[in-house]
Amino acid sequence: MDKGGYEEALRYLVARQFDIYVIQMPRPGGDRSRNRGATSSLIDVEDNDEAEITVSAPLIQRYKQNLAAYQSAIQSYCNRGASRPVHEQPGPVRPVGADLLRQRGLVR
């Protein structure tokens, strides 16, 4: 969820004929719904931008809606430019997925 978007970076890689894999790996414990009422300080790991929030039901709902919209948009974007469709895989990477990534040299 880079603030600058993903489109320009993906277009750059496609133009240079790279094979591109878009994988979303949610952070364990990223769902703060059980921390309602708690105040948290969120820090963007890329630019150290900091935001103070109080976890509430409306905030959690808005976050989930924004995340779903983002995931849908990136999947649509990739499908428009892909020679084969992108398939959503809910949950953590399964062993078969990890094996494929190892075979392609994307992870060790």
Stockholm file with secondary structure:
# STOCKHOLM 1.0

chainA/1-108         MDKGGYEEALRYLVARQFDIYVIQMPRPGGDRSRNRGATSSLIDVEDNDEAEITVSAPLIQRYKQNLAAYQSAIQSYCNRGASRPVHEQPGPVRPVGADLLRQRGLVR
#=GR chainA/1-108 SS CCTTCSHHHHHHHHHTTCCCCCCCCCCTTCCCGGGTTCEEEEECTTTCCEEEEECCHHHHHHHHHHHHHHHHHHHHHHHHHCSSCCCCCCSSCCHHHHHHHHHTTSCC
#=GC SS_cons         CCTTCSHHHHHHHHHTTCCCCCCCCCCTTCCCGGGTTCEEEEECTTTCCEEEEECCHHHHHHHHHHHHHHHHHHHHHHHHHCSSCCCCCCSSCCHHHHHHHHHTTSCC
//
